[in-house]
Every structure is written in C-alpha cells, then in structure tokens.
Amino acid sequence: MPPGVTEEEMRKRLAALKVDHRDLDAAIDALEAAGSTDQLQIARLKKRKLLLKDQIAQIEDYLIPDIIA
C-alpha cells in the first residue's frame, strides 16, 4: 500500500473509480447507439476507460493480497 494512505481511503478510491468506469461505459454505449460519427471521441473515452480499469486492478492488487495455497 502506498505510504500515508489508509486501507479505507484505498477502498473509497476504488469505489469512485468503479463508478467512473461504469459511467464511461454507459457514455460509450450511448454514443455508439446514437450512431455517433465522432470516432475520435469514442476512442478517447475507451482509452480513458482502459486507464481506469488498470487503476482499479492496481488498487485491488493492494487490497487483496495473493494467498499462497
């Protein structure tokens, strides 16, 4: 865990990132369903969504340690 950051803060950040990820997913779906021709905007949103997914995975790795069986 990063120094000076509590587990509770990490969990709050994780929840916020998941909400942002869902919101981006909904925005992308809406643009695609509306037949948006702005492929650049859609590509940027998808890239941002991937970055959020990476951040979510990183925080989950901190919070859920590997258990050696």
PyMOL Python script that loads the backbone (N, CA, C, O; Angstrom):
from pymol import cmd

cmd.read_pdbstr("""\
ATOM      1  N   MET A   1       0.855  -1.176   0.000  1.00  0.00           N
ATOM      2  CA  MET A   1       0.000   0.000   0.000  1.00  0.00           C
ATOM      3  C   MET A   1       0.902   1.240   0.000  1.00  0.00           C
ATOM      4  O   MET A   1       1.928   1.260   0.679  1.00  0.00           O
ATOM      5  N   PRO A   2       0.520   2.272  -0.760  1.00  0.00           N
ATOM      6  CA  PRO A   2       1.344   3.480  -0.783  1.00  0.00           C
ATOM      7  C   PRO A   2       1.459   4.087   0.615  1.00  0.00           C
ATOM      8  O   PRO A   2       0.515   4.017   1.402  1.00  0.00           O
ATOM      9  N   PRO A   3       2.602   4.676   0.923  1.00  0.00           N
ATOM     10  CA  PRO A   3       2.787   5.267   2.254  1.00  0.00           C
ATOM     11  C   PRO A   3       1.812   6.415   2.501  1.00  0.00           C
ATOM     12  O   PRO A   3       1.556   7.234   1.618  1.00  0.00           O
ATOM     13  N   GLY A   4       1.278   6.458   3.713  1.00  0.00           N
ATOM     14  CA  GLY A   4       0.395   7.539   4.112  1.00  0.00           C
ATOM     15  C   GLY A   4      -1.048   7.390   3.648  1.00  0.00           C
ATOM     16  O   GLY A   4      -1.865   8.281   3.880  1.00  0.00           O
ATOM     17  N   VAL A   5      -1.374   6.271   2.993  1.00  0.00           N
ATOM     18  CA  VAL A   5      -2.730   6.045   2.507  1.00  0.00           C
ATOM     19  C   VAL A   5      -3.328   4.869   3.275  1.00  0.00           C
ATOM     20  O   VAL A   5      -2.758   3.779   3.311  1.00  0.00           O
ATOM     21  N   THR A   6      -4.478   5.108   3.882  1.00  0.00           N
ATOM     22  CA  THR A   6      -5.107   4.049   4.667  1.00  0.00           C
ATOM     23  C   THR A   6      -5.887   3.113   3.752  1.00  0.00           C
ATOM     24  O   THR A   6      -6.189   3.447   2.606  1.00  0.00           O
ATOM     25  N   GLU A   7      -6.202   1.947   4.276  1.00  0.00           N
ATOM     26  CA  GLU A   7      -6.984   0.980   3.516  1.00  0.00           C
ATOM     27  C   GLU A   7      -8.365   1.537   3.189  1.00  0.00           C
ATOM     28  O   GLU A   7      -8.895   1.305   2.103  1.00  0.00           O
ATOM     29  N   GLU A   8      -8.943   2.276   4.138  1.00  0.00           N
ATOM     30  CA  GLU A   8     -10.268   2.870   3.917  1.00  0.00           C
ATOM     31  C   GLU A   8     -10.229   3.864   2.751  1.00  0.00           C
ATOM     32  O   GLU A   8     -11.139   3.894   1.923  1.00  0.00           O
ATOM     33  N   GLU A   9      -9.170   4.677   2.695  1.00  0.00           N
ATOM     34  CA  GLU A   9      -9.021   5.625   1.590  1.00  0.00           C
ATOM     35  C   GLU A   9      -8.887   4.894   0.253  1.00  0.00           C
ATOM     36  O   GLU A   9      -9.435   5.324  -0.762  1.00  0.00           O
ATOM     37  N   MET A  10      -8.151   3.789   0.273  1.00  0.00           N
ATOM     38  CA  MET A  10      -7.988   2.989  -0.947  1.00  0.00           C
ATOM     39  C   MET A  10      -9.331   2.411  -1.388  1.00  0.00           C
ATOM     40  O   MET A  10      -9.639   2.388  -2.580  1.00  0.00           O
ATOM     41  N   ARG A  11     -10.119   1.950  -0.440  1.00  0.00           N
ATOM     42  CA  ARG A  11     -11.433   1.381  -0.777  1.00  0.00           C
ATOM     43  C   ARG A  11     -12.380   2.453  -1.341  1.00  0.00           C
ATOM     44  O   ARG A  11     -13.147   2.189  -2.267  1.00  0.00           O
ATOM     45  N   LYS A  12     -12.314   3.660  -0.771  1.00  0.00           N
ATOM     46  CA  LYS A  12     -13.136   4.766  -1.282  1.00  0.00           C
ATOM     47  C   LYS A  12     -12.703   5.127  -2.696  1.00  0.00           C
ATOM     48  O   LYS A  12     -13.545   5.358  -3.564  1.00  0.00           O
ATOM     49  N   ARG A  13     -11.415   5.175  -2.932  1.00  0.00           N
ATOM     50  CA  ARG A  13     -10.879   5.485  -4.265  1.00  0.00           C
ATOM     51  C   ARG A  13     -11.304   4.398  -5.260  1.00  0.00           C
ATOM     52  O   ARG A  13     -11.672   4.693  -6.397  1.00  0.00           O
ATOM     53  N   LEU A  14     -11.247   3.158  -4.821  1.00  0.00           N
ATOM     54  CA  LEU A  14     -11.651   2.044  -5.667  1.00  0.00           C
ATOM     55  C   LEU A  14     -13.121   2.164  -6.059  1.00  0.00           C
ATOM     56  O   LEU A  14     -13.476   1.962  -7.220  1.00  0.00           O
ATOM     57  N   ALA A  15     -13.964   2.490  -5.101  1.00  0.00           N
ATOM     58  CA  ALA A  15     -15.394   2.649  -5.381  1.00  0.00           C
ATOM     59  C   ALA A  15     -15.631   3.794  -6.371  1.00  0.00           C
ATOM     60  O   ALA A  15     -16.448   3.668  -7.283  1.00  0.00           O
ATOM     61  N   ALA A  16     -14.924   4.897  -6.191  1.00  0.00           N
ATOM     62  CA  ALA A  16     -15.079   6.040  -7.094  1.00  0.00           C
ATOM     63  C   ALA A  16     -14.619   5.687  -8.512  1.00  0.00           C
ATOM     64  O   ALA A  16     -15.255   6.075  -9.493  1.00  0.00           O
ATOM     65  N   LEU A  17     -13.524   4.956  -8.609  1.00  0.00           N
ATOM     66  CA  LEU A  17     -13.023   4.549  -9.926  1.00  0.00           C
ATOM     67  C   LEU A  17     -14.008   3.619 -10.627  1.00  0.00           C
ATOM     68  O   LEU A  17     -14.206   3.715 -11.838  1.00  0.00           O
ATOM     69  N   LYS A  18     -14.623   2.718  -9.860  1.00  0.00           N
ATOM     70  CA  LYS A  18     -15.602   1.804 -10.456  1.00  0.00           C
ATOM     71  C   LYS A  18     -16.826   2.556 -10.978  1.00  0.00           C
ATOM     72  O   LYS A  18     -17.371   2.210 -12.027  1.00  0.00           O
ATOM     73  N   VAL A  19     -17.255   3.582 -10.247  1.00  0.00           N
ATOM     74  CA  VAL A  19     -18.381   4.403 -10.702  1.00  0.00           C
ATOM     75  C   VAL A  19     -18.000   5.128 -11.995  1.00  0.00           C
ATOM     76  O   VAL A  19     -18.777   5.151 -12.949  1.00  0.00           O
ATOM     77  N   ASP A  20     -16.809   5.717 -12.024  1.00  0.00           N
ATOM     78  CA  ASP A  20     -16.345   6.413 -13.225  1.00  0.00           C
ATOM     79  C   ASP A  20     -16.274   5.449 -14.412  1.00  0.00           C
ATOM     80  O   ASP A  20     -16.651   5.801 -15.529  1.00  0.00           O
ATOM     81  N   HIS A  21     -15.789   4.230 -14.157  1.00  0.00           N
ATOM     82  CA  HIS A  21     -15.670   3.219 -15.210  1.00  0.00           C
ATOM     83  C   HIS A  21     -17.052   2.877 -15.769  1.00  0.00           C
ATOM     84  O   HIS A  21     -17.225   2.793 -16.985  1.00  0.00           O
ATOM     85  N   ARG A  22     -18.032   2.679 -14.889  1.00  0.00           N
ATOM     86  CA  ARG A  22     -19.405   2.380 -15.332  1.00  0.00           C
ATOM     87  C   ARG A  22     -19.994   3.542 -16.119  1.00  0.00           C
ATOM     88  O   ARG A  22     -20.664   3.339 -17.131  1.00  0.00           O
ATOM     89  N   ASP A  23     -19.739   4.776 -15.644  1.00  0.00           N
ATOM     90  CA  ASP A  23     -20.250   5.958 -16.332  1.00  0.00           C
ATOM     91  C   ASP A  23     -19.665   6.086 -17.741  1.00  0.00           C
ATOM     92  O   ASP A  23     -20.377   6.405 -18.693  1.00  0.00           O
ATOM     93  N   LEU A  24     -18.361   5.832 -17.858  1.00  0.00           N
ATOM     94  CA  LEU A  24     -17.735   5.882 -19.174  1.00  0.00           C
ATOM     95  C   LEU A  24     -18.311   4.802 -20.091  1.00  0.00           C
ATOM     96  O   LEU A  24     -18.549   5.041 -21.275  1.00  0.00           O
ATOM     97  N   ASP A  25     -18.527   3.632 -19.539  1.00  0.00           N
ATOM     98  CA  ASP A  25     -19.105   2.535 -20.312  1.00  0.00           C
ATOM     99  C   ASP A  25     -20.478   2.931 -20.844  1.00  0.00           C
ATOM    100  O   ASP A  25     -20.798   2.676 -22.006  1.00  0.00           O
ATOM    101  N   ALA A  26     -21.280   3.550 -19.996  1.00  0.00           N
ATOM    102  CA  ALA A  26     -22.616   3.987 -20.408  1.00  0.00           C
ATOM    103  C   ALA A  26     -22.522   5.087 -21.468  1.00  0.00           C
ATOM    104  O   ALA A  26     -23.309   5.098 -22.414  1.00  0.00           O
ATOM    105  N   ALA A  27     -21.576   6.003 -21.322  1.00  0.00           N
ATOM    106  CA  ALA A  27     -21.409   7.088 -22.289  1.00  0.00           C
ATOM    107  C   ALA A  27     -20.980   6.541 -23.648  1.00  0.00           C
ATOM    108  O   ALA A  27     -21.473   6.982 -24.686  1.00  0.00           O
ATOM    109  N   ILE A  28     -20.063   5.581 -23.633  1.00  0.00           N
ATOM    110  CA  ILE A  28     -19.606   4.959 -24.881  1.00  0.00           C
ATOM    111  C   ILE A  28     -20.766   4.234 -25.560  1.00  0.00           C
ATOM    112  O   ILE A  28     -20.974   4.370 -26.765  1.00  0.00           O
ATOM    113  N   ASP A  29     -21.512   3.469 -24.780  1.00  0.00           N
ATOM    114  CA  ASP A  29     -22.671   2.747 -25.337  1.00  0.00           C
ATOM    115  C   ASP A  29     -23.686   3.715 -25.937  1.00  0.00           C
ATOM    116  O   ASP A  29     -24.238   3.455 -27.006  1.00  0.00           O
ATOM    117  N   ALA A  30     -23.933   4.833 -25.250  1.00  0.00           N
ATOM    118  CA  ALA A  30     -24.907   5.812 -25.734  1.00  0.00           C
ATOM    119  C   ALA A  30     -24.442   6.445 -27.042  1.00  0.00           C
ATOM    120  O   ALA A  30     -25.232   6.623 -27.969  1.00  0.00           O
ATOM    121  N   LEU A  31     -23.157   6.784 -27.111  1.00  0.00           N
ATOM    122  CA  LEU A  31     -22.629   7.380 -28.340  1.00  0.00           C
ATOM    123  C   LEU A  31     -22.720   6.402 -29.509  1.00  0.00           C
ATOM    124  O   LEU A  31     -23.099   6.773 -30.620  1.00  0.00           O
ATOM    125  N   GLU A  32     -22.363   5.143 -29.236  1.00  0.00           N
ATOM    126  CA  GLU A  32     -22.405   4.131 -30.294  1.00  0.00           C
ATOM    127  C   GLU A  32     -23.841   3.839 -30.711  1.00  0.00           C
ATOM    128  O   GLU A  32     -24.109   3.650 -31.897  1.00  0.00           O
ATOM    129  N   ALA A  33     -24.763   3.798 -29.761  1.00  0.00           N
ATOM    130  CA  ALA A  33     -26.166   3.525 -30.066  1.00  0.00           C
ATOM    131  C   ALA A  33     -26.793   4.675 -30.853  1.00  0.00           C
ATOM    132  O   ALA A  33     -27.683   4.459 -31.676  1.00  0.00           O
ATOM    133  N   ALA A  34     -26.324   5.895 -30.597  1.00  0.00           N
ATOM    134  CA  ALA A  34     -26.853   7.062 -31.296  1.00  0.00           C
ATOM    135  C   ALA A  34     -26.255   7.190 -32.696  1.00  0.00           C
ATOM    136  O   ALA A  34     -26.623   8.083 -33.460  1.00  0.00           O
ATOM    137  N   GLY A  35     -25.337   6.294 -33.019  1.00  0.00           N
ATOM    138  CA  GLY A  35     -24.713   6.327 -34.332  1.00  0.00           C
ATOM    139  C   GLY A  35     -23.734   7.472 -34.488  1.00  0.00           C
ATOM    140  O   GLY A  35     -23.589   8.033 -35.574  1.00  0.00           O
ATOM    141  N   SER A  36     -23.066   7.816 -33.409  1.00  0.00           N
ATOM    142  CA  SER A  36     -22.103   8.911 -33.445  1.00  0.00           C
ATOM    143  C   SER A  36     -21.004   8.621 -34.456  1.00  0.00           C
ATOM    144  O   SER A  36     -20.469   7.514 -34.526  1.00  0.00           O
ATOM    145  N   THR A  37     -20.685   9.646 -35.235  1.00  0.00           N
ATOM    146  CA  THR A  37     -19.613   9.502 -36.220  1.00  0.00           C
ATOM    147  C   THR A  37     -18.290  10.016 -35.680  1.00  0.00           C
ATOM    148  O   THR A  37     -17.273   9.969 -36.372  1.00  0.00           O
ATOM    149  N   ASP A  38     -18.298  10.504 -34.450  1.00  0.00           N
ATOM    150  CA  ASP A  38     -17.078  11.035 -33.840  1.00  0.00           C
ATOM    151  C   ASP A  38     -16.270   9.886 -33.234  1.00  0.00           C
ATOM    152  O   ASP A  38     -16.281   9.664 -32.023  1.00  0.00           O
ATOM    153  N   GLN A  39     -15.577   9.172 -34.102  1.00  0.00           N
ATOM    154  CA  GLN A  39     -14.803   8.017 -33.654  1.00  0.00           C
ATOM    155  C   GLN A  39     -13.640   8.416 -32.751  1.00  0.00           C
ATOM    156  O   GLN A  39     -13.221   7.635 -31.896  1.00  0.00           O
ATOM    157  N   LEU A  40     -13.125   9.617 -32.935  1.00  0.00           N
ATOM    158  CA  LEU A  40     -12.020  10.086 -32.094  1.00  0.00           C
ATOM    159  C   LEU A  40     -12.481  10.231 -30.646  1.00  0.00           C
ATOM    160  O   LEU A  40     -11.774   9.827 -29.723  1.00  0.00           O
ATOM    161  N   GLN A  41     -13.666  10.806 -30.449  1.00  0.00           N
ATOM    162  CA  GLN A  41     -14.190  10.955 -29.087  1.00  0.00           C
ATOM    163  C   GLN A  41     -14.422   9.581 -28.462  1.00  0.00           C
ATOM    164  O   GLN A  41     -14.075   9.361 -27.301  1.00  0.00           O
ATOM    165  N   ILE A  42     -14.999   8.673 -29.211  1.00  0.00           N
ATOM    166  CA  ILE A  42     -15.250   7.320 -28.692  1.00  0.00           C
ATOM    167  C   ILE A  42     -13.933   6.641 -28.334  1.00  0.00           C
ATOM    168  O   ILE A  42     -13.830   5.994 -27.292  1.00  0.00           O
ATOM    169  N   ALA A  43     -12.925   6.787 -29.196  1.00  0.00           N
ATOM    170  CA  ALA A  43     -11.613   6.188 -28.930  1.00  0.00           C
ATOM    171  C   ALA A  43     -10.991   6.768 -27.664  1.00  0.00           C
ATOM    172  O   ALA A  43     -10.389   6.038 -26.877  1.00  0.00           O
ATOM    173  N   ARG A  44     -11.133   8.075 -27.466  1.00  0.00           N
ATOM    174  CA  ARG A  44     -10.585   8.707 -26.252  1.00  0.00           C
ATOM    175  C   ARG A  44     -11.284   8.197 -24.998  1.00  0.00           C
ATOM    176  O   ARG A  44     -10.645   7.937 -23.979  1.00  0.00           O
ATOM    177  N   LEU A  45     -12.607   8.056 -25.086  1.00  0.00           N
ATOM    178  CA  LEU A  45     -13.350   7.540 -23.937  1.00  0.00           C
ATOM    179  C   LEU A  45     -12.940   6.104 -23.626  1.00  0.00           C
ATOM    180  O   LEU A  45     -12.801   5.730 -22.461  1.00  0.00           O
ATOM    181  N   LYS A  46     -12.747   5.302 -24.672  1.00  0.00           N
ATOM    182  CA  LYS A  46     -12.334   3.911 -24.457  1.00  0.00           C
ATOM    183  C   LYS A  46     -10.942   3.837 -23.837  1.00  0.00           C
ATOM    184  O   LYS A  46     -10.680   2.996 -22.978  1.00  0.00           O
ATOM    185  N   LYS A  47     -10.052   4.726 -24.282  1.00  0.00           N
ATOM    186  CA  LYS A  47      -8.702   4.752 -23.718  1.00  0.00           C
ATOM    187  C   LYS A  47      -8.758   5.126 -22.240  1.00  0.00           C
ATOM    188  O   LYS A  47      -8.082   4.520 -21.408  1.00  0.00           O
ATOM    189  N   ARG A  48      -9.579   6.142 -21.921  1.00  0.00           N
ATOM    190  CA  ARG A  48      -9.736   6.563 -20.515  1.00  0.00           C
ATOM    191  C   ARG A  48     -10.312   5.424 -19.674  1.00  0.00           C
ATOM    192  O   ARG A  48      -9.914   5.215 -18.527  1.00  0.00           O
ATOM    193  N   LYS A  49     -11.260   4.691 -20.271  1.00  0.00           N
ATOM    194  CA  LYS A  49     -11.872   3.564 -19.574  1.00  0.00           C
ATOM    195  C   LYS A  49     -10.824   2.481 -19.271  1.00  0.00           C
ATOM    196  O   LYS A  49     -10.826   1.893 -18.189  1.00  0.00           O
ATOM    197  N   LEU A  50      -9.935   2.229 -20.230  1.00  0.00           N
ATOM    198  CA  LEU A  50      -8.865   1.252 -20.007  1.00  0.00           C
ATOM    199  C   LEU A  50      -7.912   1.710 -18.898  1.00  0.00           C
ATOM    200  O   LEU A  50      -7.461   0.901 -18.087  1.00  0.00           O
ATOM    201  N   LEU A  51      -7.611   3.005 -18.871  1.00  0.00           N
ATOM    202  CA  LEU A  51      -6.738   3.524 -17.816  1.00  0.00           C
ATOM    203  C   LEU A  51      -7.389   3.346 -16.445  1.00  0.00           C
ATOM    204  O   LEU A  51      -6.723   2.988 -15.474  1.00  0.00           O
ATOM    205  N   LEU A  52      -8.701   3.602 -16.376  1.00  0.00           N
ATOM    206  CA  LEU A  52      -9.426   3.400 -15.122  1.00  0.00           C
ATOM    207  C   LEU A  52      -9.392   1.931 -14.716  1.00  0.00           C
ATOM    208  O   LEU A  52      -9.217   1.603 -13.542  1.00  0.00           O
ATOM    209  N   LYS A  53      -9.563   1.050 -15.704  1.00  0.00           N
ATOM    210  CA  LYS A  53      -9.534  -0.389 -15.418  1.00  0.00           C
ATOM    211  C   LYS A  53      -8.177  -0.790 -14.837  1.00  0.00           C
ATOM    212  O   LYS A  53      -8.108  -1.592 -13.905  1.00  0.00           O
ATOM    213  N   ASP A  54      -7.102  -0.230 -15.389  1.00  0.00           N
ATOM    214  CA  ASP A  54      -5.757  -0.515 -14.870  1.00  0.00           C
ATOM    215  C   ASP A  54      -5.606  -0.014 -13.437  1.00  0.00           C
ATOM    216  O   ASP A  54      -5.030  -0.702 -12.593  1.00  0.00           O
ATOM    217  N   GLN A  55      -6.125   1.188 -13.161  1.00  0.00           N
ATOM    218  CA  GLN A  55      -6.039   1.740 -11.810  1.00  0.00           C
ATOM    219  C   GLN A  55      -6.853   0.884 -10.835  1.00  0.00           C
ATOM    220  O   GLN A  55      -6.424   0.644  -9.706  1.00  0.00           O
ATOM    221  N   ILE A  56      -8.016   0.431 -11.271  1.00  0.00           N
ATOM    222  CA  ILE A  56      -8.856  -0.428 -10.430  1.00  0.00           C
ATOM    223  C   ILE A  56      -8.113  -1.712 -10.108  1.00  0.00           C
ATOM    224  O   ILE A  56      -8.085  -2.143  -8.956  1.00  0.00           O
ATOM    225  N   ALA A  57      -7.513  -2.323 -11.119  1.00  0.00           N
ATOM    226  CA  ALA A  57      -6.775  -3.578 -10.905  1.00  0.00           C
ATOM    227  C   ALA A  57      -5.606  -3.373  -9.953  1.00  0.00           C
ATOM    228  O   ALA A  57      -5.331  -4.223  -9.107  1.00  0.00           O
ATOM    229  N   GLN A  58      -4.924  -2.248 -10.090  1.00  0.00           N
ATOM    230  CA  GLN A  58      -3.776  -1.960  -9.228  1.00  0.00           C
ATOM    231  C   GLN A  58      -4.208  -1.822  -7.770  1.00  0.00           C
ATOM    232  O   GLN A  58      -3.560  -2.368  -6.877  1.00  0.00           O
ATOM    233  N   ILE A  59      -5.288  -1.103  -7.527  1.00  0.00           N
ATOM    234  CA  ILE A  59      -5.776  -0.925  -6.160  1.00  0.00           C
ATOM    235  C   ILE A  59      -6.270  -2.254  -5.597  1.00  0.00           C
ATOM    236  O   ILE A  59      -6.017  -2.570  -4.435  1.00  0.00           O
ATOM    237  N   GLU A  60      -6.974  -3.034  -6.420  1.00  0.00           N
ATOM    238  CA  GLU A  60      -7.449  -4.335  -5.953  1.00  0.00           C
ATOM    239  C   GLU A  60      -6.285  -5.249  -5.597  1.00  0.00           C
ATOM    240  O   GLU A  60      -6.382  -6.037  -4.656  1.00  0.00           O
ATOM    241  N   ASP A  61      -5.186  -5.154  -6.337  1.00  0.00           N
ATOM    242  CA  ASP A  61      -3.997  -5.942  -6.008  1.00  0.00           C
ATOM    243  C   ASP A  61      -3.439  -5.550  -4.639  1.00  0.00           C
ATOM    244  O   ASP A  61      -2.972  -6.407  -3.888  1.00  0.00           O
ATOM    245  N   TYR A  62      -3.488  -4.259  -4.318  1.00  0.00           N
ATOM    246  CA  TYR A  62      -3.033  -3.805  -2.997  1.00  0.00           C
ATOM    247  C   TYR A  62      -3.947  -4.332  -1.893  1.00  0.00           C
ATOM    248  O   TYR A  62      -3.485  -4.775  -0.841  1.00  0.00           O
ATOM    249  N   LEU A  63      -5.251  -4.276  -2.157  1.00  0.00           N
ATOM    250  CA  LEU A  63      -6.222  -4.615  -1.122  1.00  0.00           C
ATOM    251  C   LEU A  63      -6.416  -6.113  -0.952  1.00  0.00           C
ATOM    252  O   LEU A  63      -6.733  -6.574   0.145  1.00  0.00           O
ATOM    253  N   ILE A  64      -6.232  -6.872  -2.011  1.00  0.00           N
ATOM    254  CA  ILE A  64      -6.442  -8.316  -1.959  1.00  0.00           C
ATOM    255  C   ILE A  64      -5.116  -9.005  -2.235  1.00  0.00           C
ATOM    256  O   ILE A  64      -4.783  -9.277  -3.388  1.00  0.00           O
ATOM    257  N   PRO A  65      -4.363  -9.288  -1.190  1.00  0.00           N
ATOM    258  CA  PRO A  65      -3.052  -9.905  -1.395  1.00  0.00           C
ATOM    259  C   PRO A  65      -3.181 -11.330  -1.922  1.00  0.00           C
ATOM    260  O   PRO A  65      -4.164 -12.022  -1.660  1.00  0.00           O
ATOM    261  N   ASP A  66      -2.178 -11.742  -2.662  1.00  0.00           N
ATOM    262  CA  ASP A  66      -2.134 -13.120  -3.159  1.00  0.00           C
ATOM    263  C   ASP A  66      -2.006 -14.070  -1.979  1.00  0.00           C
ATOM    264  O   ASP A  66      -1.222 -13.846  -1.056  1.00  0.00           O
ATOM    265  N   ILE A  67      -2.789 -15.128  -2.031  1.00  0.00           N
ATOM    266  CA  ILE A  67      -2.739 -16.131  -0.972  1.00  0.00           C
ATOM    267  C   ILE A  67      -2.042 -17.364  -1.545  1.00  0.00           C
ATOM    268  O   ILE A  67      -2.488 -17.945  -2.535  1.00  0.00           O
ATOM    269  N   ILE A  68      -0.972 -17.739  -0.921  1.00  0.00           N
ATOM    270  CA  ILE A  68      -0.244 -18.917  -1.374  1.00  0.00           C
ATOM    271  C   ILE A  68      -0.899 -20.141  -0.765  1.00  0.00           C
ATOM    272  O   ILE A  68      -0.961 -20.293   0.455  1.00  0.00           O
ATOM    273  N   ALA A  69      -1.380 -20.998  -1.627  1.00  0.00           N
ATOM    274  CA  ALA A  69      -2.121 -22.178  -1.163  1.00  0.00           C
ATOM    275  C   ALA A  69      -1.195 -23.273  -0.726  1.00  0.00           C
ATOM    276  O   ALA A  69      -1.652 -24.336  -0.307  1.00  0.00           O
TER     277      ALA A  69
END
""", "prot")
cmd.dss("prot")
cmd.show_as("cartoon", "prot")
cmd.util.cbc("prot")
cmd.orient("prot")
